[in-house]
Amino acid sequence: MMSSGLAKKVMNKEVKNLIGQILKASGRLTLLTKRPFTLDGHMVGSIGEAYAQEDYSVRLYPPSHQDHDGTWNGREVQVKATQRNSVELKGPSDLLLVLKINPDGSYKEIYNGDGNAPWQCLAHRKATPAGYIRISLKRLRALNTQVREEDKIPCRNSRNSLG
């Protein structure tokens, strides 16, 4: 019988392996069909949330929770993940974690910190009818250089590629 810690490590390794397989299949389909099979939307969001839970110790809310995806140290966290060059934000949050998912299943941390700063820099832009405003990853990287250390969620995964 496996200890709960060992069972969790095995499960987490399997989850990361399966994410890699999904993304490899997406790349292979693109190659074979000459059509883009970029994953985005709900699946990429769920991949980002899985990494946030595993590598950043974010305690996730049940799926489709309104406005926030979970908590870290008692602070509300919004997790955004993409394979593109921008994400859509819907209002400020206490903390914001933005990850770019690479084709091999790894990710880059784009923004990790105060969720109000990115929203404030978008104040001059009009939101969509659903309340979203798009922000580029380039802009988020620049904002990330100004995040105070106490507003960053520590990453437990040294294999994560920052920036």
C-alpha positions as CSV (number, residue, x, y, z in Angstrom):
1,M,0.0,0.0,0.0
2,M,1.4,3.4,-1.0
3,S,1.6,6.3,1.4
4,S,-0.6,9.3,0.5
5,G,2.6,11.4,-0.2
6,L,3.9,8.8,-2.6
7,A,0.5,8.3,-4.2
8,K,0.2,12.0,-4.8
9,K,3.7,12.2,-6.4
10,V,2.8,9.3,-8.7
11,M,-0.5,10.9,-9.6
12,N,1.1,14.3,-10.2
13,K,3.7,12.7,-12.5
14,E,1.0,10.9,-14.4
15,V,-1.1,14.2,-14.7
16,K,2.0,16.0,-16.1
17,N,2.7,13.1,-18.5
18,L,-0.8,13.1,-19.8
19,I,-0.8,16.8,-20.4
20,G,2.4,16.4,-22.4
21,Q,0.7,13.6,-24.5
22,I,-2.3,15.9,-25.2
23,L,0.0,18.7,-26.4
24,K,2.2,16.3,-28.5
25,A,-1.0,15.0,-30.2
26,S,-2.1,18.5,-30.9
27,G,1.3,19.3,-32.5
28,R,1.2,16.1,-34.6
29,L,-2.3,16.8,-35.8
30,T,-1.2,20.3,-36.9
31,L,1.8,18.8,-38.8
32,L,-0.3,16.2,-40.5
33,T,-3.2,18.3,-41.5
34,K,-1.5,21.7,-42.0
35,R,-4.4,23.1,-39.8
36,P,-3.9,24.7,-36.4
37,F,-4.8,22.5,-33.5
38,T,-3.8,25.0,-30.8
39,L,-5.5,24.1,-27.6
40,D,-7.2,27.1,-25.9
41,G,-10.2,27.8,-23.9
42,H,-11.4,25.4,-21.2
43,M,-8.8,22.7,-21.6
44,V,-5.8,25.1,-21.5
45,G,-7.4,26.8,-18.5
46,S,-7.7,23.5,-16.7
47,I,-4.0,22.7,-17.6
48,G,-3.0,26.0,-16.0
49,E,-5.1,25.3,-12.9
50,A,-3.5,21.9,-12.6
51,Y,0.0,23.5,-12.7
52,A,-1.1,26.2,-10.2
53,Q,-2.3,23.5,-7.8
54,E,0.7,21.3,-8.2
55,D,3.6,23.8,-8.5
56,Y,2.3,26.8,-6.7
57,S,0.1,25.2,-4.0
58,V,-3.0,27.1,-5.1
59,R,-6.1,25.5,-3.4
60,L,-8.5,25.3,-6.3
61,Y,-12.2,26.0,-6.0
62,P,-14.6,23.6,-7.8
63,P,-14.7,24.2,-11.6
64,S,-16.5,27.2,-13.0
65,H,-16.3,29.1,-9.7
66,Q,-17.2,32.8,-10.3
67,D,-14.3,35.3,-10.7
68,H,-11.5,33.3,-9.0
69,D,-9.9,29.9,-9.4
70,G,-8.7,29.3,-5.9
71,T,-6.8,30.7,-2.9
72,W,-3.2,30.9,-1.7
73,N,-2.4,31.8,1.9
74,G,-5.9,33.2,2.3
75,R,-5.7,35.4,-0.9
76,E,-8.0,35.0,-3.9
77,V,-6.2,33.8,-7.0
78,Q,-7.1,34.1,-10.7
79,V,-5.2,31.6,-12.9
80,K,-4.9,32.3,-16.7
81,A,-3.2,30.0,-19.1
82,T,-2.8,30.3,-22.9
83,Q,-0.8,29.0,-25.8
84,R,-1.2,32.3,-27.6
85,N,0.3,35.8,-27.0
86,S,-2.5,37.3,-24.8
87,V,-5.1,36.5,-22.1
88,E,-8.4,38.0,-21.2
89,L,-8.9,39.4,-17.7
90,K,-12.3,39.9,-16.1
91,G,-11.8,42.4,-13.3
92,P,-9.2,42.8,-10.7
93,S,-8.2,40.0,-8.3
94,D,-6.0,39.8,-5.2
95,L,-3.4,37.6,-7.0
96,L,-3.0,36.8,-10.7
97,L,-1.0,33.9,-12.1
98,V,-0.5,33.8,-15.9
99,L,1.2,30.8,-17.5
100,K,2.1,30.2,-21.2
101,I,1.7,26.5,-22.0
102,N,4.4,25.2,-24.3
103,P,3.8,22.6,-27.0
104,D,5.8,20.0,-25.0
105,G,3.5,20.5,-21.9
106,S,6.0,22.6,-19.9
107,Y,5.1,26.2,-19.2
108,K,6.5,29.6,-18.7
109,E,5.5,31.9,-15.8
110,I,4.5,35.2,-17.4
111,Y,3.0,37.1,-14.5
112,N,2.8,36.2,-10.8
113,G,1.6,38.8,-8.4
114,D,-0.9,41.5,-7.5
115,G,-4.0,41.1,-9.7
116,N,-5.0,44.7,-9.5
117,A,-2.0,46.2,-11.4
118,P,-2.7,44.5,-14.8
119,W,-6.4,45.6,-14.5
120,Q,-5.4,49.2,-13.7
121,C,-3.2,49.4,-16.7
122,L,-6.2,48.5,-18.9
123,A,-8.5,51.1,-17.4
124,H,-8.5,53.1,-20.6
125,R,-9.8,50.2,-22.6
126,K,-13.4,49.2,-23.1
127,A,-14.4,45.7,-21.8
128,T,-16.3,43.3,-24.0
129,P,-20.1,42.8,-23.2
130,A,-19.0,39.8,-21.1
131,G,-16.7,42.1,-19.1
132,Y,-13.3,40.9,-20.4
133,I,-10.3,42.9,-21.5
134,R,-7.4,41.4,-23.5
135,I,-3.8,42.0,-22.4
136,S,-0.7,40.9,-24.2
137,L,1.9,38.6,-22.6
138,K,4.5,41.1,-23.4
139,R,2.7,43.7,-21.3
140,L,2.3,41.2,-18.5
141,R,6.0,40.4,-18.6
142,A,6.8,44.1,-18.2
143,L,4.4,44.4,-15.3
144,N,5.8,41.3,-13.7
145,T,9.2,43.0,-13.2
146,Q,7.5,45.5,-10.8
147,V,5.7,42.9,-8.6
148,R,6.7,43.0,-4.9
149,E,8.2,39.7,-3.7
150,E,5.5,39.3,-1.0
151,D,2.9,39.3,-3.8
152,K,4.5,36.4,-5.6
153,I,3.2,32.8,-5.1
154,P,6.3,30.7,-4.7
155,C,6.8,28.0,-7.4
156,R,7.9,24.6,-6.1
157,N,8.9,23.4,-9.6
158,S,12.5,24.4,-10.5
159,R,11.9,23.1,-14.0
160,N,9.4,25.9,-14.7
161,S,10.8,28.4,-17.2
162,L,10.3,31.9,-15.9
163,G,9.5,34.8,-18.2
